[in-house]
Amino acid sequence: MEEHVKGNGVPCLTMGDREQEEKILQPVAHTLQIPGKQHLVKLASAYNYWLKVPADKLTVVKDIEHAFHYSLLLIDDIEDNSVLRRGIPVAHSIYGVPSTTNASIYLMLKGVKRALSLNHPDAIALCIEQLLDMYYGQGLEIYWRENNTCPSFEEYKQLIQRKLASLLFRVRLMQLVSDNKTDFTKLNRIMQLYWQIRDDYCNLCMQQYTNERGYCDDISEGKFSFPIIHAILNNPDDQQVINILRKQTQDVKLKKHCMTLLEKFGSFSFTRHTLEELDAEARAEIAKHGGNPVLENVLNEMLDWKKNRDDKNPEQ
């Protein structure tokens, strides 16, 4: 995206009144400075080992995806009442909800407009489908949280396919301008599930996430993450976990108690086993497509959940 970064680091896709546009997009510029491993972005980029998309078209695809991604991050932080993103105050805490919301919508529309540069009749339709999937998934997750309704594992998986449609979206967008029309749907779905379940696990069990987002941020958010769902569904007579989740508490002692319950109910063990299975499934599927050392390297990076477990009981 470097070729399209102007001034304060905001992706400027048209010249326009750059000075005024940069004022509008200050919340985006703030979010762009937040460091991250960007595993999801790396995953999508790794597919070009197979697709061989020309550099100019690949830049356009990246611009579109980045616009949609950062647009959603801004809204996601507002909807989740987040305080930090990777250790840095969220954009709306600095620029306010109105400016941040407007910046998000503006950036999203710039991403749609950028799709015209692909010169393909299906590009805009794919963008609209992607945005609908993203906000459908986001809305359903909010509904579960606000109504304290625990989904089934099947509902959770369906949510992930919609909420993390960005991986499938980039591949489909790349294939519009690639000669390789291989169906990667199965691999995409495995990777989407693996990425989200890993993120759910790390939010509760890795010190790095504690440093960046606060201790067990998903519990404070009231989020029905993978380990939480397992604990609730497999212990229907014990209402402690779902009641703690309802409170959306910042109380460290209460969150520690919830973590003890998750360990007791075998939810972390079940999650680790699921991650190991998904990692193996992903590698087997990659092999079926002839191998991809770039994608395999990303999977290796994502194994950090095995090495960096938190003790789940930090000092107060």
C-alpha positions as CSV (number, residue, x, y, z in Angstrom):
1,M,0.0,0.0,0.0
2,E,3.1,2.3,0.2
3,E,2.5,3.7,-3.2
4,H,-0.8,5.0,-2.1
5,V,0.1,6.4,1.3
6,K,0.1,10.2,1.5
7,G,0.9,12.8,4.1
8,N,0.0,11.5,7.5
9,G,0.0,7.8,6.5
10,V,-3.6,7.7,5.4
11,P,-4.3,5.8,2.1
12,C,-5.3,8.6,-0.3
13,L,-6.9,6.9,-3.3
14,T,-7.7,10.2,-5.1
15,M,-6.1,13.6,-5.0
16,G,-9.1,15.8,-4.1
17,D,-8.5,18.3,-1.4
18,R,-5.8,16.4,0.4
19,E,-5.4,18.7,3.4
20,Q,-9.1,18.6,4.2
21,E,-9.3,14.9,3.6
22,E,-6.5,14.3,6.0
23,K,-8.5,16.1,8.7
24,I,-11.5,13.9,8.0
25,L,-9.3,10.8,8.2
26,Q,-7.3,11.6,11.4
27,P,-9.0,8.6,13.2
28,V,-7.8,6.3,10.5
29,A,-4.2,7.7,10.6
30,H,-4.3,7.1,14.3
31,T,-5.3,3.5,13.9
32,L,-2.8,2.9,11.1
33,Q,0.1,3.6,13.6
34,I,-1.0,0.7,15.8
35,P,1.5,-2.1,15.4
36,G,0.3,-5.7,14.8
37,K,1.4,-9.0,13.5
38,Q,-1.3,-8.8,10.8
39,H,-1.6,-12.6,10.5
40,L,-4.9,-12.3,8.6
41,V,-3.3,-9.9,6.0
42,K,-0.3,-12.2,5.7
43,L,-2.6,-15.2,5.2
44,A,-4.4,-13.5,2.3
45,S,-1.1,-12.3,0.7
46,A,0.3,-15.8,0.8
47,Y,-2.2,-16.9,-1.7
48,N,-0.4,-15.0,-4.4
49,Y,2.2,-17.8,-4.4
50,W,-0.5,-19.6,-6.3
51,L,-2.4,-16.8,-8.0
52,K,0.5,-14.8,-9.5
53,V,-1.6,-11.5,-9.7
54,P,0.3,-8.7,-11.4
55,A,1.9,-6.2,-9.0
56,D,-0.3,-3.3,-10.1
57,K,-3.5,-5.2,-9.6
58,L,-2.3,-6.7,-6.4
59,T,-1.8,-3.2,-5.0
60,V,-5.4,-2.3,-5.9
61,V,-6.7,-5.4,-4.1
62,K,-4.6,-4.6,-1.0
63,D,-5.9,-1.0,-1.0
64,I,-9.5,-2.2,-1.1
65,E,-9.0,-4.8,1.7
66,H,-7.1,-2.3,3.9
67,A,-9.8,0.3,3.5
68,F,-12.5,-2.2,4.5
69,H,-10.3,-3.6,7.3
70,Y,-9.5,-0.3,9.0
71,S,-13.0,0.9,8.4
72,L,-14.4,-2.0,10.4
73,L,-11.7,-1.7,13.2
74,L,-12.9,1.9,13.9
75,I,-16.5,0.8,14.2
76,D,-15.7,-2.4,16.1
77,D,-13.9,-0.4,18.8
78,I,-16.9,1.8,19.2
79,E,-19.4,-1.0,19.3
80,D,-17.3,-3.0,21.8
81,N,-16.6,0.0,24.1
82,S,-12.9,-0.7,23.7
83,V,-10.3,1.3,25.5
84,L,-7.1,0.0,24.0
85,R,-6.1,-1.5,20.7
86,R,-2.7,-3.2,21.0
87,G,-1.8,-1.0,23.9
88,I,-2.7,2.3,22.3
89,P,-5.9,4.3,23.0
90,V,-8.6,3.6,20.5
91,A,-9.4,6.3,17.9
92,H,-12.8,7.3,19.2
93,S,-11.4,8.0,22.7
94,I,-9.3,10.7,21.1
95,Y,-11.3,12.0,18.1
96,G,-14.8,11.2,19.4
97,V,-17.5,8.9,18.2
98,P,-19.0,11.2,15.5
99,S,-15.6,11.9,13.7
100,T,-14.5,8.3,14.0
101,T,-17.8,6.9,12.6
102,N,-17.7,9.4,9.7
103,A,-14.0,8.5,9.0
104,S,-15.0,4.8,8.9
105,I,-17.8,5.2,6.4
106,Y,-15.7,7.6,4.3
107,L,-12.8,5.1,4.1
108,M,-15.2,2.2,3.3
109,L,-16.7,4.1,0.4
110,K,-13.2,5.0,-0.9
111,G,-12.5,1.3,-0.9
112,V,-15.5,0.5,-3.0
113,K,-14.5,3.3,-5.4
114,R,-11.0,1.9,-5.6
115,A,-12.5,-1.4,-7.0
116,L,-13.2,0.4,-10.2
117,S,-9.5,0.4,-10.9
118,L,-9.6,-3.4,-11.4
119,N,-11.6,-2.8,-14.6
120,H,-13.7,-6.0,-13.9
121,P,-17.5,-6.0,-14.1
122,D,-17.8,-8.2,-10.9
123,A,-15.5,-6.2,-8.7
124,I,-18.1,-3.8,-7.2
125,A,-20.5,-6.6,-6.6
126,L,-17.9,-8.6,-4.7
127,C,-17.1,-5.5,-2.6
128,I,-20.8,-5.0,-1.7
129,E,-21.1,-8.8,-0.8
130,Q,-18.0,-8.5,1.4
131,L,-19.3,-5.5,3.3
132,L,-22.7,-7.1,3.9
133,D,-21.0,-10.2,5.2
134,M,-18.7,-8.2,7.5
135,Y,-21.6,-6.2,9.1
136,Y,-23.9,-9.2,9.2
137,G,-21.3,-11.0,11.3
138,Q,-20.6,-8.0,13.4
139,G,-24.3,-7.4,14.0
140,L,-25.0,-11.0,15.0
141,E,-22.2,-11.0,17.5
142,I,-23.5,-7.8,19.0
143,Y,-27.0,-9.3,19.3
144,W,-25.7,-12.3,21.2
145,R,-23.7,-10.0,23.5
146,E,-26.5,-7.5,24.2
147,N,-29.1,-10.2,24.7
148,N,-26.7,-12.5,26.7
149,T,-27.6,-15.4,24.3
150,C,-25.0,-18.1,24.0
151,P,-24.8,-19.5,20.4
152,S,-24.3,-23.1,19.4
153,F,-20.9,-24.1,18.0
154,E,-22.6,-24.3,14.6
155,E,-23.9,-20.8,14.9
156,Y,-20.5,-19.6,16.0
157,K,-18.8,-21.2,12.9
158,Q,-21.4,-19.6,10.6
159,L,-20.7,-16.3,12.2
160,I,-17.0,-16.6,11.6
161,Q,-17.5,-17.4,7.9
162,R,-19.4,-14.1,7.6
163,K,-17.4,-11.9,10.0
164,L,-14.0,-13.1,8.6
165,A,-15.2,-13.1,5.0
166,S,-12.2,-10.8,4.3
167,L,-9.9,-13.8,3.6
168,L,-12.2,-15.4,1.1
169,F,-12.9,-11.9,-0.3
170,R,-9.3,-11.1,-1.1
171,V,-8.8,-14.4,-2.8
172,R,-11.9,-14.0,-4.9
173,L,-10.9,-10.5,-5.8
174,M,-7.4,-11.6,-6.7
175,Q,-8.9,-14.4,-8.9
176,L,-10.8,-11.9,-10.9
177,V,-7.5,-10.8,-12.3
178,S,-5.7,-14.1,-12.1
179,D,-5.5,-17.0,-14.5
180,N,-5.7,-19.4,-11.5
181,K,-9.4,-20.1,-10.8
182,T,-8.8,-22.9,-8.2
183,D,-11.5,-23.3,-5.6
184,F,-9.9,-22.4,-2.3
185,T,-13.2,-22.3,-0.3
186,K,-12.4,-25.3,2.0
187,L,-8.9,-23.9,2.9
188,N,-10.3,-20.5,3.4
189,R,-12.9,-21.8,5.9
190,I,-10.4,-23.7,7.8
191,M,-8.1,-20.7,8.0
192,Q,-11.0,-18.4,9.1
193,L,-11.9,-20.7,11.9
194,Y,-8.3,-21.2,13.0
195,W,-7.6,-17.5,13.0
196,Q,-10.7,-16.6,15.1
197,I,-10.5,-19.5,17.6
198,R,-6.8,-18.7,18.1
199,D,-7.6,-15.1,18.7
200,D,-10.3,-16.1,21.2
201,Y,-7.8,-18.3,23.1
202,C,-5.0,-15.8,23.0
203,N,-7.3,-13.0,24.4
204,L,-7.7,-15.0,27.5
205,C,-4.4,-16.9,27.8
206,M,-1.6,-14.8,26.4
207,Q,0.3,-12.1,28.3
208,Q,0.8,-10.2,25.1
209,Y,-2.9,-9.7,24.7
210,T,-3.2,-8.7,28.4
211,N,-0.5,-6.0,27.8
212,E,-2.2,-4.7,24.6
213,R,-5.9,-4.9,25.5
214,G,-6.2,-5.5,29.2
215,Y,-6.7,-8.6,31.3
216,C,-9.2,-11.0,29.7
217,D,-10.8,-8.2,27.6
218,D,-13.3,-10.6,25.9
219,I,-14.9,-11.2,29.4
220,S,-15.2,-7.5,30.0
221,E,-16.8,-7.1,26.5
222,G,-19.3,-9.9,27.3
223,K,-18.2,-11.8,24.2
224,F,-19.2,-15.3,23.5
225,S,-15.8,-16.6,22.4
226,F,-14.9,-20.2,21.7
227,P,-13.8,-21.2,25.2
228,I,-16.7,-19.4,26.8
229,I,-19.2,-21.1,24.5
230,H,-17.7,-24.5,25.4
231,A,-18.0,-23.8,29.1
232,I,-21.6,-22.7,28.9
233,L,-22.9,-25.4,26.6
234,N,-21.2,-28.2,28.4
235,N,-22.3,-27.1,31.9
236,P,-25.9,-26.0,31.5
237,D,-26.7,-26.4,35.2
238,D,-23.9,-24.0,36.2
239,Q,-24.8,-20.4,35.4
240,Q,-21.7,-18.7,36.7
241,V,-19.9,-18.1,33.4
242,I,-22.9,-16.7,31.6
243,N,-23.8,-14.5,34.6
244,I,-20.2,-13.1,34.7
245,L,-20.3,-12.4,31.0
246,R,-23.6,-10.6,31.4
247,K,-22.0,-8.1,33.8
248,Q,-19.3,-7.1,31.2
249,T,-17.1,-6.5,34.3
250,Q,-13.8,-4.9,34.7
251,D,-13.4,-6.6,38.1
252,V,-10.1,-8.6,37.9
253,K,-11.1,-10.9,40.8
254,L,-14.3,-11.8,39.0
255,K,-12.5,-12.4,35.7
256,K,-10.0,-14.6,37.5
257,H,-12.8,-16.6,38.9
258,C,-14.3,-17.0,35.4
259,M,-10.8,-18.2,34.1
260,T,-10.7,-20.8,36.9
261,L,-14.1,-22.1,35.8
262,L,-13.0,-22.3,32.2
263,E,-9.9,-24.3,33.2
264,K,-12.1,-26.5,35.5
265,F,-14.6,-27.2,32.7
266,G,-11.9,-28.2,30.3
267,S,-12.6,-25.3,27.9
268,F,-9.0,-24.3,27.4
269,S,-7.9,-27.9,26.8
270,F,-10.7,-28.3,24.3
271,T,-9.8,-25.1,22.5
272,R,-6.1,-26.1,22.3
273,H,-7.1,-29.5,20.9
274,T,-9.3,-27.8,18.3
275,L,-6.5,-25.4,17.3
276,E,-4.1,-28.4,16.8
277,E,-6.7,-30.1,14.6
278,L,-7.3,-27.0,12.5
279,D,-3.6,-26.4,12.0
280,A,-3.2,-30.0,10.8
281,E,-6.2,-29.7,8.5
282,A,-4.9,-26.4,7.0
283,R,-1.5,-27.9,6.3
284,A,-3.1,-31.0,4.7
285,E,-5.3,-28.8,2.5
286,I,-2.3,-26.7,1.4
287,A,-0.4,-29.9,0.4
288,K,-3.4,-30.9,-1.7
289,H,-3.0,-27.7,-3.7
290,G,0.7,-28.4,-4.3
291,G,2.2,-26.7,-1.2
292,N,2.8,-23.1,-0.4
293,P,5.9,-22.3,1.7
294,V,4.7,-18.7,2.2
295,L,1.4,-19.8,3.7
296,E,3.1,-22.5,5.8
297,N,5.4,-19.9,7.3
298,V,2.4,-17.8,8.4
299,L,1.0,-20.9,10.0
300,N,4.3,-21.4,11.8
301,E,4.1,-17.8,13.1
302,M,0.6,-18.4,14.3
303,L,1.7,-21.3,16.6
304,D,2.8,-18.7,19.2
305,W,-0.3,-19.6,21.1
306,K,1.5,-22.8,22.1
307,K,4.6,-21.0,23.4
308,N,3.4,-17.9,25.2
309,R,0.6,-19.0,27.5
310,D,-0.1,-16.6,30.3
311,D,-0.5,-17.9,33.9
312,K,-4.1,-16.4,33.7
313,N,-3.6,-15.0,37.2
314,P,-1.6,-11.8,36.8
315,E,-0.8,-9.8,39.9
316,Q,-3.3,-7.1,40.6
